[in-house]
Amino acid sequence: MISMYNTDNKILPPVPPTTEESKDAENINDLLNSLNKNKSFVKLATCTLSQFVLDYKNNTDRIIDSIKVAKKMGCTYRVGPELEITGYSCEDHFYEIDTLEMSWLYLGKILEMMKLETETEMRGILCDIGTLVMHKGVRYNCRIFCLNGKILLIRPKMYLADDGNYREHRWFTGWQKHSIPLIEDCLLPKNIQEITGQTYAKFGVAILECSDGTTIASEICEELFTPDSPNIMLGLEGCDIISNGSGSHFQLGKRERRHQLIGEATKKNGGVYLYSNLVGCDGNRLVFDGNSMIYMNGKLIVCGEHLTWHEKEVVIATVDLNEVRGYRAAIVSSNDQSVHREIIVPRIRICDIFENDENCKGFKLTVEPESTAVENITEASVILDTEFKSLWRLNNLGGISDDKQYRVFSGVQSPAEVNKEVNKENNNNNDTNNNDTNNNDTNNNNNNNNDKKEETINFKEDNDQLPMELGDEIGLYTSRWIWDYTIRSNAGGYLLPLSGGVDSTSTAMIIYYMCDKIYEILKYNENNKETLKENNKIILKENIKKKLKNGFLDDKYLWNTEPELKDSSIDTITTKQLMFLLLHTANMPTKNNSEKTANSAANLAKIIGSYHMLAPIQNGFEGFVQDNKSIIKNSNDNNNNSNSDKGIVTNFGYNNYIKKEGELITAKPEEDLKPEEDLKPEEVLKNNKYFSWEKNNNMFSPKYKSAQGDWKENLAIQNVQARLRMLTAYYMSQLLPLYRWNKRNKINTIEIETEENLKNIQEKRPNNTSFLLVLGSSNADEALRGFYTKYDAASADINPIGSLSKTHLREFLKWCGKKWIELKKTMDDILDTVASPELTPADNGSIQDDEIDIEMTYNQLYILGKLRKEEMLGPVSMFKRLCGMWLGKKVDLCVKPPDIGKLKNDYLTDFVDINNNNIKGPFTKIVQAKATATIIANIVTIFFDFYGIHRNKMTILTPSVHGTGYSPDDNRYDQRPFLYPKFRGSETHKIIVKLAEDMDKKQQPTGGSRYPKLTRRYKYKNNKYTRNKKH
């Protein structure tokens, strides 16, 4: 009925529709009903799970929970991470038949639940589960597609990961591309046959087709990163949905790469792409970073939290497949390639597998789009595409990434300008065209870098989202790994040797970051469950509380009875209280340590709240040296070399040595004695035939170099101090839990010698008293250069910072000073302190300096380390690359005053002392020089010479979480020999020297000096620097 208006705007009586109009309306309704039958919306779920190697039951429980949540939210498809039943990092356990059988056993438990009609939360949802399978005697890394208790397809991985930290070919075999057209039958284990009613399951690469025509297929982790990715082939086959169950670990810059690969794959070929990943530490040096996501046609639809602390996270999106089909139809060249494709991927119709099951053979992926309430979701965190923007503010991939930092560091700036440049980029939102600078060279360098810079891809047009800063990401990935390691090892806390330098402070701040994260989680308000965001927070809070109660906050440890923690509970505990409970810091000084570093350590401990102790090792150090003076040489050895084979004689048999007044008297080897002789001790002393003891043959006492000692003596003394710190750290880590337990029980540890007291203590003490993990603080630069002592304080249980350079650690501490304002002054003081091991006496007021001992700056080590590992450059290639970067530019030289005179005045532009030109003592920190090929060759020579000498030390380094592309970790990531020929003087070295000489000759100006005459800002005379009057 149509109402009409007359000229006076009065409504006229409605005009009844004509017969033709009624027929048209009926036809339109019929058309709409027909269109509604052709549903095109699908609701999909991809999962982030925190799995643990060989923890089959708990891994399976997390898988089941994720399936139930996906089904509750109305999803018809769920994909999980790679090898999610066994855990990804089982390594050689994959060889064991037990691992294979347990994997099938727990997959069977999932299939049993899917089969039961009473388990509605597990039925009617297609599941893609990752596990290992043996087919015809060959092990494969597989995806198993299952629905309602039946296995639809076992899809083996084609391209295995074998670079970096991955060694998949060691345990698995890849499915060959030429085998794709062939689908084989895989014999199932007996228990699976009984559950599924299937003797065989289809095995191979195939596309699953539902009764509504929706198609789905998968690729696995590494296949995404290969040049000929299966997603290209599957897209040309018209596959609507492609999933990827992955086990991809964290590395600075890797998150951006994943987004770029998935975004470009779906932009080029169209389609929906689901990416699923693990999160956390599953048993080794890797930390997986989650970020499960869904893309469609090049656009990010929804993404999970980066390095989430949730054990189970389900990421859900509703997509319209008509958008995919329309997008693909518009790409004419893709259509042409699809028609002429060489390989035809087989299709498996789900209705054929369920031909005798009327309820299952009509399975459809498409659904009616509808909203689902989340109040009843308690099993896992849920992230919906509709609320993605407002929930997670850290998924914008802008900001300073590690790749971008490398573009800065590998530009033409001098190493001294690196930190300045990065800070400027952070402060000016990546604007390198800062007009305030007065340095023309720097401006030119910035312009050169702008030409090289790649466009930063912003995957979300949401100005409210914040990029993740480098410092925040460092704190997040290291703390996430330590959290899992602590909980899964049942540790009760940590012992950290805290020197007050950048390295140990960084380790302490990582623990502080973790404790602050726990505090933020525990203070969530539980009253509001109406929103998805609040519901997720409550789920996380309950999970963390459960782990704490079963871990280091177990009531049996009486943790809240100490005065500093009195009346605290899990719900009210603060960051500082957590630090006081968990982190034990110990400053272990000798007379060589400065008051400044000791005060820095004490101030830091006070502000962050750690359980701090002063544990001087001077007496132990002096005692060790004194005790070793009693090691004497055999008096019959006329060779004064204390390292001769007869120089130091020890115990050759109980009857052939005696002790007198605490001194060790050594004997000749047993073969020199007659067996029939059996002398009493008092007779032995008088018998010069077998023993000779002369006081003047005692081992000499080593001296510091500053006291005219040899450099080997100096090194021996330093190493003793460093190793004593390791011994002290482990000693304290074992006793501190007992000491604090006694304190909580008000037991006087001084008066416990009576049998009754000891018995009472044993009865009260928990059977499994917690233990402390000893934390190491050795950075990647020191490991690369070999600038540490074997089995010193860097030898610990775990090392959070082992793959980070000093440059990155300084950026992390700067970020900490910005995030926690109360820490800014302390961070600034630590960053301003000269990096020093403080193992030798201060010389004329000047302390030992890392960079002078290393003969390079840490920024130079950072650059050379990245070129060595990430660019795979050997000595000659590195020399050539550095010449392209530095030749004619200013570089920093770490020199000692005697060496300054050896440098030609022509080389030097000026002297720069880092402490505001306040020169103390005979050392200068940095001399800046215009880089010649000879200077660059010298830097490369120093680097590779010491690298070869100290490479053997890498074999004993403490396990460290992997986080960077330049990590020198010897265990897996950077496998190289540990015995090298001497570099200096080698043919390779001679080639570099010759190249440098030839290059410098070409640079020599005609008719004058080889280099322009420059004056020095400071001159060195009479063991001190004075400012040159010309300046």
C-alpha positions, 0 to 999 in steps of 0.5 A, spaced: 500 500 500 502 506 497 500 513 501 500 519 497 500 527 499 496 532 495 498 539 494 496 541 501 501 536 504 495 532 506 495 524 506 491 521 501 488 514 502 493 509 500 492 506 493 492 499 493 497 495 489 496 492 482 496 485 481 503 486 477 506 489 483 504 484 488 507 479 483 514 483 483 514 483 491 513 475 491 518 474 486 523 479 490 521 475 497 523 468 493 529 471 491 531 473 498 530 467 501 534 463 495 540 468 497 539 467 504 540 459 503 547 461 500 551 463 506 558 466 505 560 468 513 564 463 517 567 464 524 574 461 525 578 461 531 586 460 531 589 459 538 595 461 542 597 455 547 603 455 552 605 448 551 611 444 555 615 438 552 612 431 554 607 434 558 602 430 555 596 431 559 596 438 561 598 440 553 591 436 551 587 439 557 589 446 554 587 443 547 581 441 549 579 448 553 581 452 546 576 447 542 570 448 547 571 456 547 571 456 540 565 452 539 562 456 545 563 462 541 560 459 535 566 457 531 566 452 526 573 451 525 579 451 530 587 451 528 592 450 534 600 451 534 605 446 531 606 439 535 601 442 540 600 435 543 608 433 545 610 440 545 615 443 540 622 442 543 622 435 544 628 434 540 631 427 540 625 425 544 622 425 537 626 419 536 623 415 542 617 410 540 614 412 547 613 420 544 610 417 538 605 412 542 603 418 547 602 423 542 597 418 539 594 416 546 592 423 548 590 425 541 585 419 542 582 422 548 580 428 544 577 424 539 573 420 544 570 427 547 569 429 540 565 422 538 560 423 544 554 426 542 553 428 550 559 433 549 556 438 545 562 443 546 566 438 542 562 436 536 560 440 530 567 444 529 573 442 525 579 441 528 586 442 526 591 439 531 599 438 530 603 432 532 608 427 530 606 421 525 610 415 523 607 413 516 611 407 513 616 407 518 618 415 516 617 420 522 613 426 519 611 433 523 603 433 521 597 436 522 591 432 523 584 434 521 578 431 525 571 432 526 566 429 530 571 423 532 573 421 525 580 423 522 579 427 515 586 428 513 593 427 516 597 433 512 605 432 513 609 438 513 613 439 506 619 444 507 622 443 514 626 449 518 633 447 518 636 454 519 638 458 526 635 455 532 631 450 528 634 442 526 627 439 524 631 435 519 634 431 524 627 428 527 623 429 521 622 428 513 619 433 509 613 430 504 615 431 497 612 436 492 612 431 487 607 427 491 602 432 492 597 429 487 598 422 491 594 421 497 596 415 501 592 411 506 596 411 513 595 405 518 592 408 524 594 405 531 589 400 534 587 405 539 585 410 534 581 405 530 577 403 536 575 410 537 574 412 530 572 406 526 577 407 521 583 403 519 586 408 515 586 415 514 588 419 508 595 422 508 598 427 504 597 434 502 590 436 500 584 441 500 578 439 504 571 441 501 565 442 506 558 440 503 557 448 503 562 448 498 567 452 503 574 449 502 580 449 507 587 447 507 593 448 511 601 450 511 605 449 517 610 454 520 616 454 515 612 453 509 610 460 510 617 463 509 619 459 503 620 462 496 615 457 493 610 457 499 604 452 499 599 458 500 601 460 492 599 453 490 593 453 494 590 460 492 591 458 485 586 452 487 581 457 489 582 454 497 578 459 501 581 458 508 589 457 509 591 455 516 598 455 519 599 451 525 606 454 527 612 454 532 615 460 531 620 463 536 621 470 538 626 474 535 627 482 535 624 484 528 621 477 527 614 479 528 614 484 523 616 479 518 611 474 519 605 480 518 609 482 512 609 475 509 602 473 511 599 480 509 603 480 502 601 472 501 593 474 502 594 481 498 597 477 492 593 471 492 586 473 496 583 468 501 583 468 509 589 466 512 589 463 520 596 463 523 597 460 530 603 460 534 605 457 541 607 462 547 612 462 552 618 457 554 616 450 552 623 447 555 629 450 552 632 457 550 627 459 545 621 463 547 615 463 543 611 469 542 604 468 540 601 473 536 596 468 533 592 472 527 587 472 522 588 476 515 583 477 509 585 479 502 592 483 505 588 486 511 589 484 518 582 482 521 584 480 528 591 479 532 592 476 539 597 479 544 604 479 543 608 475 548 601 474 552 601 471 559 595 467 558 596 460 557 590 459 552 588 465 548 583 464 542 583 469 537 576 469 533 574 473 527 567 472 522 569 473 515 565 473 509 568 469 503 564 472 498 569 478 499 575 473 498 571 470 491 570 477 489 577 479 490 580 474 486 575 474 481 578 481 479 585 479 479 586 477 472 593 474 471 592 470 477 586 467 474 590 465 468 595 462 472 590 458 476 587 455 469 595 453 467 597 450 474 602 445 473 600 441 480 593 439 481 592 439 489 587 433 491 580 434 494 577 430 500 569 431 500 567 431 508 561 428 506 564 422 503 568 420 509 561 421 513 557 417 508 554 413 513 552 418 518 547 423 516 548 428 521 555 429 519 556 428 512 552 435 511 557 439 515 558 446 513 563 451 515 558 457 514 554 460 519 549 466 520 553 472 523 551 473 530 554 475 537 556 471 542 556 473 550 562 472 553 560 472 561 560 464 561 567 463 558 572 461 563 577 456 560 581 461 555 582 468 553 578 470 547 580 476 542 574 478 537 575 481 531 570 486 533 573 489 539 580 488 537 582 495 536 580 497 543 583 491 546 590 490 544 594 497 544 601 493 542 599 490 535 601 496 531 607 494 528 610 501 527 616 504 532 623 503 532 624 495 530 630 491 530 631 491 523 630 499 523 635 500 528 640 496 524 639 500 518 641 506 522 647 502 525 649 500 518 649 507 515 655 511 514 655 514 522 661 513 526 659 508 532 660 514 537 653 517 533 649 511 534 646 511 540 645 519 539 641 517 532 637 512 535 635 516 541 633 522 536 629 517 532 625 515 538 624 522 541 622 525 534 618 519 532 623 516 527 624 523 524 632 523 522 631 530 519 633 534 525 635 541 523 638 543 530 644 539 529 650 543 528 654 537 525 654 537 518 657 530 517 651 527 521 646 531 517 649 528 511 649 521 514 641 522 516 640 524 509 643 518 506 640 514 511 633 517 509 634 514 502 635 507 504 630 507 509 624 502 508 617 504 509 614 502 515 608 498 514 602 500 519 597 494 519 592 498 523 589 505 521 588 506 529 592 512 531 590 510 539 594 504 538 601 505 541 608 502 538 612 497 542 618 500 544 625 496 544 626 497 551 618 494 553 619 488 548 626 486 551 623 486 558 617 483 555 620 477 552 626 476 557 621 476 563 616 471 559 621 466 558 623 467 566 616 466 568 615 460 565 622 457 567 621 459 574 614 456 575 616 450 571 622 448 574 619 449 581 624 455 583 623 459 589 627 465 587 633 468 584 640 470 586 644 475 582 651 477 583 649 485 583 656 489 581 652 496 579 654 495 572 649 495 566 649 488 565 647 486 572 642 492 573 639 489 566 638 482 569 635 485 575 630 490 572 628 484 567 626 481 574 623 487 576 619 488 570 616 481 571 614 482 578 611 489 576 607 485 570 605 480 576 602 485 580 598 489 575 595 482 573 593 481 581 590 487 582 585 486 577 578 488 579 574 482 579 567 485 580 566 486 572 565 480 568 561 484 563 566 486 557 570 481 554 576 485 556 575 484 563 573 477 563 580 476 560 583 479 565 580 475 571 581 469 567 589 471 567 589 473 574 586 466 576 591 462 572 597 466 575 594 466 582 594 458 581 601 458 579 603 462 585 600 458 590 603 452 587 609 455 586 614 460 590 607 463 594 605 456 597 603 457 604 608 452 606 613 456 605 610 461 610 613 467 605 608 472 609 611 471 616 617 476 615 616 483 617 617 486 611 611 481 608 607 481 614 600 480 613 601 480 605 596 476 601 597 474 594 591 479 592 595 485 596 602 483 594 606 489 591 611 489 586 617 491 591 614 485 596 615 480 590 622 483 589 623 482 596 621 475 596 624 473 589 630 476 588 636 476 592 642 481 590 649 480 593 654 485 591 661 481 592 667 487 592 674 486 593 679 492 594 679 493 587 671 495 587 670 502 587 665 505 592 661 508 586 659 501 583 657 498 590 653 504 592 649 504 585 648 496 587 645 498 594 641 504 591 638 500 586 637 494 590 633 499 595 629 502 590 627 495 587 626 492 593 630 486 592 633 482 598 640 485 598 647 483 601 654 485 601 658 479 601 666 481 600 670 476 597 677 480 599 678 475 605 677 469 600 681 472 595 687 473 599 686 466 603 686 463 596 693 466 594 696 465 600 694 458 600 697 457 593 704 459 596 705 453 599 705 449 593 712 448 592 717 445 586 720 439 587 727 441 589 731 436 584 728 440 578 733 445 576 729 448 571 726 454 574 720 454 570 714 453 574 710 450 568 715 444 567 712 437 568 716 436 574 715 443 577 708 442 581 708 435 584 702 433 588 699 427 591 702 420 588 699 416 593 697 416 601 703 413 604 708 418 600 706 425 602 705 428 609 702 434 612 706 438 617 703 444 620 698 445 615 703 445 609 703 440 604 710 436 603 710 433 596 714 427 594 717 424 588 713 419 584 711 412 586 715 409 581 721 412 584 720 408 591 722 401 593 715 397 594 718 394 600 720 400 604 715 402 609 717 408 612 714 411 618 712 419 617 717 421 622 722 417 618 720 420 612 722 427 614 729 425 615 730 421 609 732 425 604 732 420 599 725 420 598 723 428 600 727 434 599 723 441 602 726 447 601 722 454 603 725 458 597 722 453 592 715 455 594 710 458 588 711 465 587 706 470 589 703 473 582 703 481 582 698 486 578 701 489 572 700 496 575 705 493 580 710 490 575 707 484 574 707 480 568 700 480 564 699 473 565 700 474 573 695 480 572 690 475 569 691 470 574 689 474 579 683 477 576 680 470 574 681 468 581 676 474 583 671 472 578 671 465 579 670 466 587 664 470 585 661 464 582 662 460 588 660 465 593 653 465 588 652 458 588 653 457 596 649 463 597 643 460 593 643 454 596 643 456 604 639 463 603 632 459 602 634 455 609 636 461 612 630 465 611 625 459 613 629 459 619 628 466 620 620 466 618 620 460 624 624 464 629 629 459 629 636 462 632 641 459 627 647 460 632 644 455 637 642 449 633 647 445 634 644 440 639 641 434 637 634 436 639 634 443 636 636 439 629 630 434 630 625 440 631 628 444 625 627 437 621 620 436 623 618 443 621 622 444 615 618 442 608 620 436 605 621 440 598 624 447 601 625 451 595 631 453 591 634 459 588 636 460 581 643 463 580 642 469 574 648 470 570 649 477 567 654 476 561 652 480 554 653 478 547 658 483 546 663 480 551 661 473 549 663 474 542 670 478 544 671 473 549 671 478 555 670 474 561 672 468 565 671 461 564 666 459 570 666 466 573 659 470 575 657 469 568 656 461 569 649 461 572 643 457 572 640 461 566 642 468 563 636 473 561 641 477 557 646 473 553 643 474 546 643 482 547 648 487 546 651 492 551 648 497 546 641 494 546 642 493 554 643 501 555 637 502 551 633 498 555 635 501 562 634 508 559 627 505 557 626 503 564 628 510 567 622 513 563 617 508 565 619 508 572 620 515 574 623 513 581 628 509 578 631 515 573 636 517 577 639 511 579 639 508 571 642 515 569 648 514 574 649 507 572 649 509 565 654 514 566 659 509 570 665 507 566 664 499 564 669 496 568 670 489 571 674 492 577 679 486 578 685 491 578 687 496 583 685 503 580 691 507 577 692 514 579 685 515 580 683 511 574 679 505 574 680 499 569 676 500 563 672 495 559 673 498 552 680 500 553 681 492 555 677 490 549 681 495 544 674 496 541 668 500 543 661 496 545 658 500 539 663 497 534 662 490 537 655 491 536 656 492 529 661 487 527 657 482 531 651 483 526 655 483 520 658 477 522 652 473 524 646 476 520 650 478 514 655 472 514 661 476 513 668 473 514 674 477 515 675 480 508 668 481 506 667 485 513 673 489 512 670 491 505 663 492 508 666 497 513 670 501 508 664 502 505 661 505 511 666 508 515 672 510 510 673 518 511 668 518 517 670 519 524 671 512 528 673 511 535 679 508 537 680 506 544 687 507 546 692 507 552 697 513 553 703 510 551 699 508 544 697 515 543 705 517 541 705 511 536 699 514 532 701 519 527 699 526 529 696 526 522 691 521 523 688 524 529 682 529 529 681 531 536 681 527 543 675 526 546 674 524 553 667 522 555 667 525 562 665 532 560 673 533 558 674 531 566 681 527 565 683 523 571 689 519 571 693 516 565 688 513 561 683 516 555 677 513 553 676 515 546 680 518 541 677 520 535 680 519 528 678 520 521 678 512 518 683 510 514 683 503 511 689 501 515 685 503 521 679 499 519 683 493 518 686 494 525 679 494 528 677 487 524 684 484 526 683 485 533 676 483 532 677 476 529 684 475 532 681 475 539 674 471 537 679 465 535 683 465 541 677 465 546 672 461 541 672 455 546 669 459 552 663 459 548 662 452 549 661 453 557 656 459 557 650 459 561 643 458 557 640 464 555 634 466 552 634 467 544 632 474 542 636 477 537 639 475 530 646 477 532 646 472 538 653 468 539 649 462 542 654 456 541 648 451 543 644 451 536 644 458 533 651 460 532 655 453 531 662 454 529 669 450 531 672 452 538 679 451 536 681 456 530 688 457 527 691 464 529 688 470 525 694 475 526 699 473 521 695 468 517 694 469 509 687 472 510 690 477 515 695 479 510 690 480 504 686 485 509 693 488 510 695 489 503 688 491 501 688 497 506 695 499 504 693 499 497 686 503 499 690 508 503 695 509 497 690 511 493 687 516 498 694 519 499 694 527 496 699 529 491 705 533 493 704 533 500 703 529 506 699 523 506 694 526 511 692 533 512 695 536 518 691 536 524 692 539 531 690 535 538 685 537 543 689 534 548 697 533 549 700 527 553 706 529 557 708 527 564 703 522 565 697 527 564 693 530 559 693 538 558 689 542 553 692 544 547 693 552 547 691 552 540 684 550 542 
